[in-house]
Amino acid sequence: MWVRPKVKCTIHPGNRGAGLPDGGLFTDDQLRVGGDDPLRGIIPARGVIEAKGTSEEAENPANCSQAAQYWERYRQVLETNYHDFLIAGSDSDGSLVSTCNSTLL
């Protein structure tokens, strides 16, 4: 399955008002803007990534202030400790919903 439009990850995309996420998920058309700094002021359309250390837990944004700030700003957060992956998004009412998937290694 392919994601449409294409999504590209940029590491440390800059502070857009909620701190410095570890990654930003931009659609391909957002990166075609060009210029010296194509990401200046652009909000990642597909959310942000928060990577924790392997000894830390991937937490629900409702329980983690940093992830909660990211969710408030971007409405989509992928949080990982490289073992577990938590995805936080919004339901049809705009409320926080999240799901956690563990890898089977």
C-alpha positions as a Markdown table, in Angstrom:
| # | Residue | x | y | z |
|---|---|---|---|---|
| 1 | Met | 0.0 | 0.0 | 0.0 |
| 2 | Trp | 1.3 | 3.5 | -0.9 |
| 3 | Val | 0.6 | 6.7 | 1.0 |
| 4 | Arg | -0.9 | 9.4 | -1.2 |
| 5 | Pro | 0.3 | 12.1 | -1.4 |
| 6 | Lys | 3.9 | 10.9 | -0.7 |
| 7 | Val | 5.1 | 11.7 | 2.8 |
| 8 | Lys | 8.7 | 12.6 | 3.7 |
| 9 | Cys | 10.3 | 12.7 | 7.1 |
| 10 | Thr | 12.6 | 15.6 | 8.1 |
| 11 | Ile | 14.6 | 15.2 | 11.2 |
| 12 | His | 14.3 | 18.1 | 13.7 |
| 13 | Pro | 12.1 | 20.3 | 11.4 |
| 14 | Gly | 12.3 | 23.2 | 13.8 |
| 15 | Asn | 10.1 | 24.7 | 16.5 |
| 16 | Arg | 6.6 | 25.5 | 15.2 |
| 17 | Gly | 5.2 | 26.7 | 18.5 |
| 18 | Ala | 5.2 | 23.4 | 20.5 |
| 19 | Gly | 8.9 | 22.6 | 21.0 |
| 20 | Leu | 11.3 | 20.7 | 18.8 |
| 21 | Pro | 10.0 | 17.4 | 17.6 |
| 22 | Asp | 12.4 | 14.6 | 16.5 |
| 23 | Gly | 10.8 | 14.5 | 13.1 |
| 24 | Gly | 8.2 | 16.1 | 10.9 |
| 25 | Leu | 6.1 | 14.3 | 8.3 |
| 26 | Phe | 5.6 | 16.6 | 5.3 |
| 27 | Thr | 3.7 | 15.9 | 2.1 |
| 28 | Asp | 5.7 | 15.9 | -1.1 |
| 29 | Asp | 3.9 | 19.1 | -2.3 |
| 30 | Gln | 5.0 | 21.0 | 0.9 |
| 31 | Leu | 8.6 | 20.3 | 0.1 |
| 32 | Arg | 8.3 | 21.6 | -3.5 |
| 33 | Val | 8.1 | 25.2 | -2.3 |
| 34 | Gly | 11.9 | 25.7 | -2.9 |
| 35 | Gly | 14.0 | 28.6 | -1.9 |
| 36 | Asp | 16.8 | 28.7 | 0.7 |
| 37 | Asp | 14.7 | 27.2 | 3.5 |
| 38 | Pro | 11.7 | 25.3 | 2.0 |
| 39 | Leu | 10.4 | 24.4 | 5.5 |
| 40 | Arg | 10.4 | 27.9 | 7.0 |
| 41 | Gly | 7.0 | 28.3 | 8.7 |
| 42 | Ile | 5.4 | 25.2 | 7.2 |
| 43 | Ile | 3.5 | 22.9 | 9.6 |
| 44 | Pro | 4.1 | 19.2 | 8.9 |
| 45 | Ala | 0.8 | 18.1 | 7.3 |
| 46 | Arg | 1.1 | 14.5 | 8.5 |
| 47 | Gly | 2.2 | 15.3 | 12.1 |
| 48 | Val | 5.4 | 14.9 | 14.0 |
| 49 | Ile | 7.6 | 12.1 | 15.5 |
| 50 | Glu | 8.8 | 11.9 | 19.1 |
| 51 | Ala | 11.5 | 9.3 | 19.7 |
| 52 | Lys | 12.2 | 8.2 | 23.3 |
| 53 | Gly | 15.1 | 6.2 | 24.5 |
| 54 | Thr | 14.8 | 2.4 | 24.4 |
| 55 | Ser | 14.5 | 2.3 | 28.2 |
| 56 | Glu | 11.6 | 4.7 | 28.3 |
| 57 | Glu | 7.9 | 3.9 | 27.7 |
| 58 | Ala | 6.0 | 5.3 | 24.7 |
| 59 | Glu | 3.3 | 7.3 | 26.5 |
| 60 | Asn | -0.2 | 8.4 | 25.7 |
| 61 | Pro | 0.0 | 12.2 | 25.0 |
| 62 | Ala | -2.7 | 12.6 | 27.7 |
| 63 | Asn | -0.1 | 11.4 | 30.2 |
| 64 | Cys | 3.0 | 13.1 | 28.7 |
| 65 | Ser | 3.3 | 16.9 | 28.6 |
| 66 | Gln | 5.7 | 17.0 | 25.7 |
| 67 | Ala | 3.6 | 14.7 | 23.5 |
| 68 | Ala | 0.5 | 16.6 | 24.6 |
| 69 | Gln | 2.0 | 19.9 | 23.3 |
| 70 | Tyr | 2.8 | 18.3 | 20.0 |
| 71 | Trp | -0.7 | 16.9 | 19.7 |
| 72 | Glu | -2.3 | 20.3 | 20.5 |
| 73 | Arg | -0.2 | 21.9 | 17.7 |
| 74 | Tyr | 0.0 | 19.2 | 15.1 |
| 75 | Arg | -3.0 | 16.9 | 15.9 |
| 76 | Gln | -1.0 | 13.8 | 14.8 |
| 77 | Val | 1.9 | 12.4 | 16.8 |
| 78 | Leu | 3.9 | 9.2 | 16.3 |
| 79 | Glu | 5.8 | 8.4 | 19.5 |
| 80 | Thr | 8.2 | 5.5 | 19.7 |
| 81 | Asn | 10.9 | 4.0 | 21.9 |
| 82 | Tyr | 11.9 | 1.7 | 19.0 |
| 83 | His | 10.0 | -1.2 | 20.5 |
| 84 | Asp | 6.5 | 0.3 | 20.8 |
| 85 | Phe | 4.8 | 2.7 | 18.5 |
| 86 | Leu | 2.0 | 5.0 | 19.8 |
| 87 | Ile | -0.1 | 7.0 | 17.3 |
| 88 | Ala | -2.1 | 9.9 | 18.5 |
| 89 | Gly | -4.7 | 11.6 | 16.3 |
| 90 | Ser | -8.1 | 13.1 | 16.5 |
| 91 | Asp | -11.6 | 11.6 | 16.2 |
| 92 | Ser | -14.4 | 13.3 | 14.3 |
| 93 | Asp | -15.1 | 15.5 | 17.3 |
| 94 | Gly | -11.5 | 16.7 | 17.5 |
| 95 | Ser | -10.8 | 14.7 | 20.7 |
| 96 | Leu | -7.5 | 12.9 | 21.3 |
| 97 | Val | -7.5 | 9.2 | 20.3 |
| 98 | Ser | -4.4 | 7.0 | 20.4 |
| 99 | Thr | -3.4 | 3.4 | 19.8 |
| 100 | Cys | -0.2 | 1.6 | 20.7 |
| 101 | Asn | 1.3 | -1.2 | 18.7 |
| 102 | Ser | 4.2 | -3.3 | 20.0 |
| 103 | Thr | 6.6 | -5.0 | 17.6 |
| 104 | Leu | 7.1 | -8.7 | 17.9 |
| 105 | Leu | 10.8 | -9.2 | 17.9 |
